[in-house]
């Protein structure tokens, strides 16, 4: 953001648009820069961005939930998420905002004339592809990183705060950056009320079934440590994440560890696309010999939630409600 030409162009723009019923103001102090803490670093935005490119469905839905569709140049979502778009509360916004590509890259964001990219590590940002916040800065394009995916200083491990706090932090930060802080606070309060309703409905002293989040992978399963969305979806719903002791977000484990931890329930990540249907995943889990005596498999206790509800997104509170109802036998 040190390129003076870019700063001048952005600061000179006038932003007064509306989206999804929320009026987007010019900014907190009419042209004054806004600084937020993102992934432990201060990030300053001279004025509300007006040509945002997002990567992935949950990140895109955060923009839509804040009423910021009119601030977007487009979004990047792969075809495996078509089902998620069809079931989205913001389906109309997905239809009117351009879908730019299935894989994000420098050419995509430059072609969209983006002034900000909202993505995350392993949610678009990757050293292996050369698409990073630093590479964007060199192009004069600002970035905002998904807090669920922030690196925590331990190699490639991700996650610097509890997953719901990450959601609330991103909503509030974006609210300040785009001048819709009141809208962000209303969303956070609404989500907190939803989750409090679930907490109050769980009887005191109720047993907490052990839950294994199965994303995919037959050789080494991909699951959730304590820093990814499923951790709090499971625990706030009344369960116990069997890998909640891992200081990481989405991470690989081995089947021996799954068997040893004896999950009572298996929560399946439903991608709704080419990465395997829920039925295919359940069939594999039922037929894999080492899992035969695992309580969840033996008793047939499987539950599926869509990918867009398990990653950091506005769907997280509703996911907690539906999983709580399953655990309670409702």
C-alpha beads as a LAMMPS data file, in Angstrom:
LAMMPS data file: protein, C-alpha beads

330 atoms
329 bonds

1 atom types
1 bond types

-500.0 500.0 xlo xhi
-500.0 500.0 ylo yhi
-500.0 500.0 zlo zhi

Masses

1 110.0

Atoms # bond

1 1 1 0.000 0.000 0.000
2 1 1 2.992 2.357 -0.314
3 1 1 2.571 2.985 -4.009
4 1 1 1.557 6.668 -4.028
5 1 1 -0.237 6.423 -7.328
6 1 1 -2.404 3.579 -6.034
7 1 1 -3.117 5.437 -2.789
8 1 1 -4.142 8.540 -4.681
9 1 1 -6.473 6.657 -6.997
10 1 1 -8.149 4.803 -4.147
11 1 1 -8.415 7.835 -1.880
12 1 1 -9.947 9.908 -4.662
13 1 1 -12.773 7.443 -5.254
14 1 1 -16.229 8.129 -3.882
15 1 1 -17.951 5.170 -2.288
16 1 1 -21.675 5.471 -1.663
17 1 1 -23.434 2.276 -2.731
18 1 1 -25.808 -0.173 -1.159
19 1 1 -26.204 -3.936 -1.182
20 1 1 -28.535 -6.509 0.331
21 1 1 -30.463 -3.888 2.251
22 1 1 -27.414 -2.389 3.974
23 1 1 -26.341 1.160 3.119
24 1 1 -22.587 1.411 2.666
25 1 1 -21.208 4.668 4.014
26 1 1 -18.184 6.496 2.611
27 1 1 -15.952 5.513 5.498
28 1 1 -15.504 6.102 9.211
29 1 1 -14.243 9.650 8.753
30 1 1 -14.736 10.694 5.128
31 1 1 -11.431 9.901 3.499
32 1 1 -9.475 9.053 6.649
33 1 1 -7.405 5.846 6.522
34 1 1 -8.617 2.859 8.531
35 1 1 -6.194 0.553 10.336
36 1 1 -7.160 -2.915 11.583
37 1 1 -5.168 -5.807 13.009
38 1 1 -5.128 -8.712 10.586
39 1 1 -3.185 -11.887 11.378
40 1 1 -1.298 -10.051 14.110
41 1 1 -0.162 -7.225 11.827
42 1 1 -1.581 -3.757 11.352
43 1 1 -3.132 -3.247 7.928
44 1 1 -4.078 0.240 6.771
45 1 1 -6.614 1.002 4.050
46 1 1 -6.725 4.626 2.806
47 1 1 -10.394 4.352 1.784
48 1 1 -13.000 1.608 1.444
49 1 1 -11.978 -0.695 -1.447
50 1 1 -14.389 -0.754 -4.351
51 1 1 -13.132 -3.647 -6.511
52 1 1 -12.684 -6.604 -4.169
53 1 1 -11.915 -10.118 -5.369
54 1 1 -12.707 -12.930 -2.942
55 1 1 -11.566 -16.531 -2.984
56 1 1 -13.724 -19.414 -1.749
57 1 1 -17.376 -19.617 -0.814
58 1 1 -17.275 -18.810 2.902
59 1 1 -15.127 -15.726 2.379
60 1 1 -17.440 -14.522 -0.381
61 1 1 -20.512 -15.037 1.807
62 1 1 -18.974 -12.833 4.508
63 1 1 -18.881 -9.968 2.034
64 1 1 -22.473 -10.650 1.009
65 1 1 -23.656 -10.893 4.629
66 1 1 -22.215 -7.422 5.217
67 1 1 -24.098 -6.064 2.208
68 1 1 -20.923 -5.476 0.213
69 1 1 -21.770 -7.150 -3.098
70 1 1 -21.540 -3.797 -4.862
71 1 1 -17.948 -3.417 -3.682
72 1 1 -16.877 -6.597 -5.441
73 1 1 -15.183 -6.996 -8.815
74 1 1 -15.871 -10.725 -8.592
75 1 1 -15.258 -13.961 -6.764
76 1 1 -13.332 -17.177 -7.355
77 1 1 -15.086 -20.442 -6.446
78 1 1 -14.378 -23.825 -8.013
79 1 1 -17.084 -25.895 -9.675
80 1 1 -17.163 -28.272 -6.720
81 1 1 -18.963 -25.531 -4.812
82 1 1 -21.861 -25.166 -7.245
83 1 1 -24.071 -27.017 -4.788
84 1 1 -23.038 -24.654 -2.027
85 1 1 -23.971 -21.670 -4.142
86 1 1 -27.365 -23.187 -4.911
87 1 1 -28.123 -23.555 -1.180
88 1 1 -26.693 -20.188 -0.179
89 1 1 -28.821 -17.534 1.492
90 1 1 -26.971 -15.141 -0.830
91 1 1 -27.681 -17.025 -4.064
92 1 1 -28.943 -13.807 -5.679
93 1 1 -25.640 -12.062 -4.895
94 1 1 -23.678 -14.971 -6.342
95 1 1 -25.734 -14.557 -9.503
96 1 1 -25.147 -10.815 -9.911
97 1 1 -21.471 -10.609 -8.940
98 1 1 -19.097 -11.945 -11.630
99 1 1 -17.617 -15.385 -11.132
100 1 1 -14.086 -14.825 -12.358
101 1 1 -12.430 -18.238 -12.327
102 1 1 -12.130 -21.560 -10.534
103 1 1 -8.594 -20.878 -9.328
104 1 1 -7.263 -17.556 -8.132
105 1 1 -4.012 -16.079 -9.410
106 1 1 -2.319 -12.819 -10.300
107 1 1 -3.766 -12.800 -13.800
108 1 1 -7.293 -13.172 -12.448
109 1 1 -7.073 -10.299 -9.978
110 1 1 -5.214 -8.016 -12.363
111 1 1 -7.782 -8.744 -15.060
112 1 1 -10.514 -7.727 -12.629
113 1 1 -8.637 -4.510 -11.773
114 1 1 -8.862 -5.511 -8.116
115 1 1 -7.894 -3.077 -5.391
116 1 1 -8.189 -5.697 -2.627
117 1 1 -8.053 -9.502 -2.443
118 1 1 -9.769 -11.270 0.442
119 1 1 -8.330 -14.793 0.744
120 1 1 -6.406 -16.941 3.218
121 1 1 -3.511 -19.359 3.521
122 1 1 -4.657 -22.524 1.751
123 1 1 -7.756 -20.506 0.806
124 1 1 -5.969 -19.041 -2.221
125 1 1 -2.704 -17.769 -0.724
126 1 1 0.211 -20.142 -1.203
127 1 1 3.963 -19.787 -1.552
128 1 1 3.993 -22.707 -3.980
129 1 1 1.897 -20.761 -6.489
130 1 1 3.533 -17.420 -5.767
131 1 1 0.147 -15.919 -4.895
132 1 1 0.708 -14.250 -1.530
133 1 1 -0.133 -10.949 0.195
134 1 1 3.443 -9.840 -0.503
135 1 1 3.183 -10.594 -4.226
136 1 1 -0.051 -8.595 -4.352
137 1 1 1.551 -5.680 -2.506
138 1 1 4.221 -5.555 -5.200
139 1 1 1.412 -5.178 -7.751
140 1 1 -0.157 -2.335 -5.763
141 1 1 -3.084 -4.512 -4.648
142 1 1 -4.100 -4.647 -1.010
143 1 1 -5.057 -7.859 0.763
144 1 1 -7.046 -9.034 3.740
145 1 1 -6.325 -12.475 5.185
146 1 1 -8.939 -14.860 6.546
147 1 1 -8.283 -15.046 10.290
148 1 1 -9.116 -18.763 10.561
149 1 1 -6.170 -19.387 8.229
150 1 1 -3.607 -17.036 9.811
151 1 1 -0.228 -18.686 10.310
152 1 1 0.508 -19.060 14.028
153 1 1 4.294 -18.929 13.818
154 1 1 4.780 -22.700 14.029
155 1 1 5.738 -23.658 10.503
156 1 1 2.700 -24.013 8.285
157 1 1 0.261 -24.370 11.210
158 1 1 -2.744 -22.093 11.060
159 1 1 -5.040 -20.478 13.599
160 1 1 -4.397 -17.717 16.132
161 1 1 -7.708 -17.611 18.001
162 1 1 -10.875 -19.695 18.530
163 1 1 -12.766 -20.154 15.241
164 1 1 -15.866 -18.139 16.172
165 1 1 -13.671 -15.313 17.428
166 1 1 -12.000 -15.435 14.017
167 1 1 -15.390 -15.022 12.329
168 1 1 -16.376 -12.122 14.578
169 1 1 -12.958 -10.488 14.133
170 1 1 -13.182 -10.606 10.350
171 1 1 -16.741 -9.271 10.286
172 1 1 -15.805 -6.378 12.575
173 1 1 -12.585 -5.610 10.708
174 1 1 -14.380 -5.594 7.363
175 1 1 -17.128 -3.483 8.887
176 1 1 -14.576 -0.830 9.811
177 1 1 -12.700 -1.012 6.505
178 1 1 -15.887 -0.625 4.445
179 1 1 -17.716 1.788 6.741
180 1 1 -20.442 -0.672 7.766
181 1 1 -19.415 -1.260 11.374
182 1 1 -23.004 -1.102 12.631
183 1 1 -24.033 -3.841 10.215
184 1 1 -21.098 -5.983 11.353
185 1 1 -22.043 -5.565 15.015
186 1 1 -25.637 -6.531 14.288
187 1 1 -24.477 -9.701 12.537
188 1 1 -22.139 -10.637 15.382
189 1 1 -24.900 -10.063 17.949
190 1 1 -27.331 -12.149 15.892
191 1 1 -24.869 -15.031 15.583
192 1 1 -24.024 -14.907 19.288
193 1 1 -27.735 -15.084 20.166
194 1 1 -28.182 -18.128 17.916
195 1 1 -25.299 -19.904 19.600
196 1 1 -26.463 -18.913 23.101
197 1 1 -29.856 -20.432 22.315
198 1 1 -28.123 -23.723 21.537
199 1 1 -26.097 -23.581 24.749
200 1 1 -29.194 -23.011 26.861
201 1 1 -30.978 -25.949 25.220
202 1 1 -28.236 -28.447 26.172
203 1 1 -29.088 -29.991 29.562
204 1 1 -26.523 -29.408 32.299
205 1 1 -24.311 -32.440 32.709
206 1 1 -25.381 -33.957 29.394
207 1 1 -22.798 -36.425 28.001
208 1 1 -20.548 -34.994 25.291
209 1 1 -20.189 -37.516 22.458
210 1 1 -16.763 -37.751 20.874
211 1 1 -16.844 -36.504 17.271
212 1 1 -14.478 -37.105 14.366
213 1 1 -14.648 -34.578 11.547
214 1 1 -13.968 -36.421 8.288
215 1 1 -13.131 -34.135 5.414
216 1 1 -11.601 -36.570 2.947
217 1 1 -8.620 -38.842 2.392
218 1 1 -8.405 -42.616 2.401
219 1 1 -4.709 -42.957 3.232
220 1 1 -4.498 -40.072 5.698
221 1 1 -7.736 -38.371 6.698
222 1 1 -8.018 -34.596 6.677
223 1 1 -9.727 -33.377 9.825
224 1 1 -10.048 -30.343 12.096
225 1 1 -7.766 -29.334 14.929
226 1 1 -8.865 -26.762 17.481
227 1 1 -8.345 -23.743 15.202
228 1 1 -10.725 -24.613 12.338
229 1 1 -14.467 -24.029 12.194
230 1 1 -15.527 -27.615 13.049
231 1 1 -13.921 -27.335 16.495
232 1 1 -16.538 -24.894 17.740
233 1 1 -19.330 -26.305 15.606
234 1 1 -18.746 -29.592 17.428
235 1 1 -18.143 -28.249 20.926
236 1 1 -20.861 -25.576 20.912
237 1 1 -23.317 -28.225 19.710
238 1 1 -22.537 -30.373 22.731
239 1 1 -19.851 -32.687 21.367
240 1 1 -16.125 -33.151 21.831
241 1 1 -13.724 -32.884 18.898
242 1 1 -11.415 -35.902 19.170
243 1 1 -8.606 -33.862 17.604
244 1 1 -9.272 -30.674 19.539
245 1 1 -5.852 -31.037 21.158
246 1 1 -4.095 -30.296 17.846
247 1 1 -2.890 -26.682 17.592
248 1 1 -3.788 -26.361 13.916
249 1 1 -6.813 -25.767 11.699
250 1 1 -7.422 -28.276 8.865
251 1 1 -4.761 -30.938 9.238
252 1 1 -3.824 -34.521 8.342
253 1 1 -3.861 -37.325 10.927
254 1 1 -3.647 -41.127 10.677
255 1 1 -6.317 -43.782 10.977
256 1 1 -4.624 -45.358 13.970
257 1 1 -5.260 -42.158 15.942
258 1 1 -8.916 -42.122 14.866
259 1 1 -9.405 -45.723 16.009
260 1 1 -7.635 -45.080 19.305
261 1 1 -9.859 -42.075 20.114
262 1 1 -13.072 -44.039 19.497
263 1 1 -15.441 -41.398 18.115
264 1 1 -19.148 -41.796 18.851
265 1 1 -20.159 -39.671 15.855
266 1 1 -18.557 -38.917 12.491
267 1 1 -19.263 -35.486 11.016
268 1 1 -18.748 -35.565 7.243
269 1 1 -17.704 -32.557 5.183
270 1 1 -20.076 -32.454 2.207
271 1 1 -18.293 -30.797 -0.700
272 1 1 -21.270 -31.412 -2.949
273 1 1 -19.002 -31.852 -5.960
274 1 1 -16.364 -34.094 -7.482
275 1 1 -14.429 -34.842 -4.287
276 1 1 -16.767 -37.635 -3.237
277 1 1 -20.384 -37.588 -2.210
278 1 1 -21.521 -38.035 1.380
279 1 1 -22.781 -41.486 0.410
280 1 1 -19.363 -42.402 -1.007
281 1 1 -17.583 -41.196 2.122
282 1 1 -19.966 -43.044 4.411
283 1 1 -19.586 -46.202 2.328
284 1 1 -15.808 -45.996 2.670
285 1 1 -15.990 -45.444 6.434
286 1 1 -18.337 -48.416 6.867
287 1 1 -16.176 -50.702 4.736
288 1 1 -12.720 -49.743 6.029
289 1 1 -11.767 -52.709 8.262
290 1 1 -9.799 -50.804 10.959
291 1 1 -12.923 -48.718 11.711
292 1 1 -15.306 -51.643 12.087
293 1 1 -15.445 -51.467 15.900
294 1 1 -15.315 -47.700 16.208
295 1 1 -18.586 -46.753 17.973
296 1 1 -19.663 -44.232 15.312
297 1 1 -19.274 -46.791 12.511
298 1 1 -20.657 -49.713 14.497
299 1 1 -23.763 -47.690 15.451
300 1 1 -24.104 -45.878 12.126
301 1 1 -23.919 -42.365 13.603
302 1 1 -23.011 -40.146 10.653
303 1 1 -23.996 -36.546 10.030
304 1 1 -23.080 -34.263 7.123
305 1 1 -22.713 -30.513 6.850
306 1 1 -21.828 -28.593 3.677
307 1 1 -18.292 -27.321 3.189
308 1 1 -19.547 -23.727 3.290
309 1 1 -20.880 -24.309 6.821
310 1 1 -17.668 -25.878 8.158
311 1 1 -15.131 -23.309 6.995
312 1 1 -15.231 -19.847 8.585
313 1 1 -18.426 -18.317 7.243
314 1 1 -21.792 -16.783 8.178
315 1 1 -23.225 -20.311 8.055
316 1 1 -21.356 -21.408 11.207
317 1 1 -24.106 -20.525 13.741
318 1 1 -26.793 -22.404 11.799
319 1 1 -24.411 -25.364 11.501
320 1 1 -24.087 -25.416 15.295
321 1 1 -27.867 -25.432 15.615
322 1 1 -28.389 -28.316 13.197
323 1 1 -25.584 -30.444 14.613
324 1 1 -26.832 -29.837 18.167
325 1 1 -30.259 -31.081 17.115
326 1 1 -28.668 -34.241 15.697
327 1 1 -26.636 -34.902 18.835
328 1 1 -29.737 -34.399 20.951
329 1 1 -31.666 -36.872 18.813
330 1 1 -34.130 -34.284 17.554

Bonds

1 1 1 2
2 1 2 3
3 1 3 4
4 1 4 5
5 1 5 6
6 1 6 7
7 1 7 8
8 1 8 9
9 1 9 10
10 1 10 11
11 1 11 12
12 1 12 13
13 1 13 14
14 1 14 15
15 1 15 16
16 1 16 17
17 1 17 18
18 1 18 19
19 1 19 20
20 1 20 21
21 1 21 22
22 1 22 23
23 1 23 24
24 1 24 25
25 1 25 26
26 1 26 27
27 1 27 28
28 1 28 29
29 1 29 30
30 1 30 31
31 1 31 32
32 1 32 33
33 1 33 34
34 1 34 35
35 1 35 36
36 1 36 37
37 1 37 38
38 1 38 39
39 1 39 40
40 1 40 41
41 1 41 42
42 1 42 43
43 1 43 44
44 1 44 45
45 1 45 46
46 1 46 47
47 1 47 48
48 1 48 49
49 1 49 50
50 1 50 51
51 1 51 52
52 1 52 53
53 1 53 54
54 1 54 55
55 1 55 56
56 1 56 57
57 1 57 58
58 1 58 59
59 1 59 60
60 1 60 61
61 1 61 62
62 1 62 63
63 1 63 64
64 1 64 65
65 1 65 66
66 1 66 67
67 1 67 68
68 1 68 69
69 1 69 70
70 1 70 71
71 1 71 72
72 1 72 73
73 1 73 74
74 1 74 75
75 1 75 76
76 1 76 77
77 1 77 78
78 1 78 79
79 1 79 80
80 1 80 81
81 1 81 82
82 1 82 83
83 1 83 84
84 1 84 85
85 1 85 86
86 1 86 87
87 1 87 88
88 1 88 89
89 1 89 90
90 1 90 91
91 1 91 92
92 1 92 93
93 1 93 94
94 1 94 95
95 1 95 96
96 1 96 97
97 1 97 98
98 1 98 99
99 1 99 100
100 1 100 101
101 1 101 102
102 1 102 103
103 1 103 104
104 1 104 105
105 1 105 106
106 1 106 107
107 1 107 108
108 1 108 109
109 1 109 110
110 1 110 111
111 1 111 112
112 1 112 113
113 1 113 114
114 1 114 115
115 1 115 116
116 1 116 117
117 1 117 118
118 1 118 119
119 1 119 120
120 1 120 121
121 1 121 122
122 1 122 123
123 1 123 124
124 1 124 125
125 1 125 126
126 1 126 127
127 1 127 128
128 1 128 129
129 1 129 130
130 1 130 131
131 1 131 132
132 1 132 133
133 1 133 134
134 1 134 135
135 1 135 136
136 1 136 137
137 1 137 138
138 1 138 139
139 1 139 140
140 1 140 141
141 1 141 142
142 1 142 143
143 1 143 144
144 1 144 145
145 1 145 146
146 1 146 147
147 1 147 148
148 1 148 149
149 1 149 150
150 1 150 151
151 1 151 152
152 1 152 153
153 1 153 154
154 1 154 155
155 1 155 156
156 1 156 157
157 1 157 158
158 1 158 159
159 1 159 160
160 1 160 161
161 1 161 162
162 1 162 163
163 1 163 164
164 1 164 165
165 1 165 166
166 1 166 167
167 1 167 168
168 1 168 169
169 1 169 170
170 1 170 171
171 1 171 172
172 1 172 173
173 1 173 174
174 1 174 175
175 1 175 176
176 1 176 177
177 1 177 178
178 1 178 179
179 1 179 180
180 1 180 181
181 1 181 182
182 1 182 183
183 1 183 184
184 1 184 185
185 1 185 186
186 1 186 187
187 1 187 188
188 1 188 189
189 1 189 190
190 1 190 191
191 1 191 192
192 1 192 193
193 1 193 194
194 1 194 195
195 1 195 196
196 1 196 197
197 1 197 198
198 1 198 199
199 1 199 200
200 1 200 201
201 1 201 202
202 1 202 203
203 1 203 204
204 1 204 205
205 1 205 206
206 1 206 207
207 1 207 208
208 1 208 209
209 1 209 210
210 1 210 211
211 1 211 212
212 1 212 213
213 1 213 214
214 1 214 215
215 1 215 216
216 1 216 217
217 1 217 218
218 1 218 219
219 1 219 220
220 1 220 221
221 1 221 222
222 1 222 223
223 1 223 224
224 1 224 225
225 1 225 226
226 1 226 227
227 1 227 228
228 1 228 229
229 1 229 230
230 1 230 231
231 1 231 232
232 1 232 233
233 1 233 234
234 1 234 235
235 1 235 236
236 1 236 237
237 1 237 238
238 1 238 239
239 1 239 240
240 1 240 241
241 1 241 242
242 1 242 243
243 1 243 244
244 1 244 245
245 1 245 246
246 1 246 247
247 1 247 248
248 1 248 249
249 1 249 250
250 1 250 251
251 1 251 252
252 1 252 253
253 1 253 254
254 1 254 255
255 1 255 256
256 1 256 257
257 1 257 258
258 1 258 259
259 1 259 260
260 1 260 261
261 1 261 262
262 1 262 263
263 1 263 264
264 1 264 265
265 1 265 266
266 1 266 267
267 1 267 268
268 1 268 269
269 1 269 270
270 1 270 271
271 1 271 272
272 1 272 273
273 1 273 274
274 1 274 275
275 1 275 276
276 1 276 277
277 1 277 278
278 1 278 279
279 1 279 280
280 1 280 281
281 1 281 282
282 1 282 283
283 1 283 284
284 1 284 285
285 1 285 286
286 1 286 287
287 1 287 288
288 1 288 289
289 1 289 290
290 1 290 291
291 1 291 292
292 1 292 293
293 1 293 294
294 1 294 295
295 1 295 296
296 1 296 297
297 1 297 298
298 1 298 299
299 1 299 300
300 1 300 301
301 1 301 302
302 1 302 303
303 1 303 304
304 1 304 305
305 1 305 306
306 1 306 307
307 1 307 308
308 1 308 309
309 1 309 310
310 1 310 311
311 1 311 312
312 1 312 313
313 1 313 314
314 1 314 315
315 1 315 316
316 1 316 317
317 1 317 318
318 1 318 319
319 1 319 320
320 1 320 321
321 1 321 322
322 1 322 323
323 1 323 324
324 1 324 325
325 1 325 326
326 1 326 327
327 1 327 328
328 1 328 329
329 1 329 330
